[in-house]
């Protein structure tokens, strides 16, 4: 290499070293760093804050959180409690804030780095907490991250549960089952009988084989909105026989052995 080329290489190397360690030197000399100094090495973090930093973008600067700079500085990584005080609410007393909140985009909440998030979640989601505790099911003992991999998202029920029907999708499940209280079954008056007979096959078989008027009804015509609701026959039929018959046999099932098979 000729002397001029060698000198040029040394100059470039010196410039790179100055650019890399200049901000460190500023911090260690007691000079105030500016965001533009931080950007020289931390462009990705600066861009992340600008895009989705929330209050971390608008209310604080880099040096409000990062009080010192390594290698000499010992307070490079801040304690969230500097600004976010702990309280009786489990959400704000969690020891693992960064398990859910990336510090430079704190509202992009995801749980891949967290172990258990249930206590923190239920600190804000009180309605869901009440449903889980008031209506116990297998869901009541799961950690929230089993279904919610990222805040505001959810997995399909079919990840864990076999569908009632081959064509069933997540929205079909929610027609009857609320995720946080799945055993309290309630539904709209448009749900197909095919969904019911998956769990009640004998009833479906009886209705399919007889040709009484009940054969043509949707299950929800009689069992309206709420699972296990048994209507009184008089809701539709009134007193369909002579009054003396009703006095002698007040229970329609004394003669009509079952509402799904009226002729036997």
NORBELDA-V143376 format. One record per residue. N is the residue number from 1. RES is the residue in one letter. BURIAL is 1 if it has 9 or more other C-alpha atoms within 8 Angstrom, else 0. Layout:
N_RES_BURIAL + N_RES_BURIAL
This chain:
1_X_0 + 2_X_0 + 3_X_0 + 4_X_0 + 5_X_0 + 6_X_1 + 7_X_0 + 8_X_0 + 9_X_0 + 10_X_0 + 11_X_0 + 12_X_0 + 13_X_0 + 14_X_0 + 15_X_0 + 16_X_0 + 17_X_1 + 18_X_0 + 19_X_1 + 20_X_1 + 21_X_0 + 22_X_1 + 23_X_1 + 24_X_1 + 25_X_0 + 26_X_1 + 27_X_1 + 28_X_1 + 29_X_0 + 30_X_0 + 31_X_0 + 32_X_0 + 33_X_1 + 34_X_0 + 35_X_0 + 36_X_0 + 37_X_1 + 38_X_1 + 39_X_1 + 40_X_1 + 41_X_0 + 42_X_0 + 43_X_1 + 44_X_0 + 45_X_0 + 46_X_1 + 47_X_0 + 48_X_1 + 49_X_1 + 50_X_0 + 51_X_0 + 52_X_1 + 53_X_1 + 54_X_1 + 55_X_0 + 56_X_1 + 57_X_1 + 58_X_0 + 59_X_0 + 60_X_1 + 61_X_1 + 62_X_0 + 63_X_1 + 64_X_0 + 65_X_1 + 66_X_1 + 67_X_1 + 68_X_1 + 69_X_1 + 70_X_0 + 71_X_0 + 72_X_0 + 73_X_1 + 74_X_0 + 75_X_1 + 76_X_1 + 77_X_0 + 78_X_1 + 79_X_0 + 80_X_0 + 81_X_0 + 82_X_0 + 83_X_0 + 84_X_0 + 85_X_0 + 86_X_1 + 87_X_0 + 88_X_0 + 89_X_0 + 90_X_1 + 91_X_1 + 92_X_1 + 93_X_1 + 94_X_1 + 95_X_0 + 96_X_0 + 97_X_0 + 98_X_1 + 99_X_1 + 100_X_1 + 101_X_1 + 102_X_1 + 103_X_0 + 104_X_1 + 105_X_1 + 106_X_1 + 107_X_1 + 108_X_1 + 109_X_1 + 110_X_1 + 111_X_1 + 112_X_0 + 113_X_0 + 114_X_1 + 115_X_0 + 116_X_0 + 117_X_1 + 118_X_1 + 119_X_1 + 120_X_1 + 121_X_1 + 122_X_1 + 123_X_1 + 124_X_0 + 125_X_0 + 126_X_0 + 127_X_0 + 128_X_1 + 129_X_1 + 130_X_0 + 131_X_1 + 132_X_1 + 133_X_0 + 134_X_0 + 135_X_1 + 136_X_1 + 137_X_1 + 138_X_0 + 139_X_1 + 140_X_1 + 141_X_0 + 142_X_0 + 143_X_0 + 144_X_1 + 145_X_1 + 146_X_0 + 147_X_0 + 148_X_1 + 149_X_1 + 150_X_1 + 151_X_1 + 152_X_0 + 153_X_0 + 154_X_0 + 155_X_0 + 156_X_0 + 157_X_0 + 158_X_1 + 159_X_0 + 160_X_0 + 161_X_0 + 162_X_0 + 163_X_0 + 164_X_0 + 165_X_0 + 166_X_0 + 167_X_0 + 168_X_1 + 169_X_0 + 170_X_1 + 171_X_0 + 172_X_0 + 173_X_1 + 174_X_1 + 175_X_1 + 176_X_1 + 177_X_1 + 178_X_1 + 179_X_0 + 180_X_1 + 181_X_1 + 182_X_1 + 183_X_0 + 184_X_1 + 185_X_1 + 186_X_1 + 187_X_1 + 188_X_1 + 189_X_0 + 190_X_0 + 191_X_1 + 192_X_0 + 193_X_1 + 194_X_0 + 195_X_1 + 196_X_1 + 197_X_1 + 198_X_1 + 199_X_0 + 200_X_0 + 201_X_0 + 202_X_0 + 203_X_1 + 204_X_1 + 205_X_0 + 206_X_1 + 207_X_1 + 208_X_0 + 209_X_0 + 210_X_0 + 211_X_0 + 212_X_1 + 213_X_0 + 214_X_1 + 215_X_1 + 216_X_0 + 217_X_0 + 218_X_0 + 219_X_1 + 220_X_1 + 221_X_0 + 222_X_0 + 223_X_1 + 224_X_1 + 225_X_1 + 226_X_1 + 227_X_1 + 228_X_0 + 229_X_0 + 230_X_0 + 231_X_0 + 232_X_0 + 233_X_0 + 234_X_0 + 235_X_0 + 236_X_0 + 237_X_0 + 238_X_0 + 239_X_0 + 240_X_0 + 241_X_0 + 242_X_0 + 243_X_0 + 244_X_0 + 245_X_1 + 246_X_1 + 247_X_0 + 248_X_0 + 249_X_0 + 250_X_0 + 251_X_0 + 252_X_0 + 253_X_0 + 254_X_0 + 255_X_0 + 256_X_1 + 257_X_1 + 258_X_0 + 259_X_0 + 260_X_1 + 261_X_1 + 262_X_1 + 263_X_0 + 264_X_0
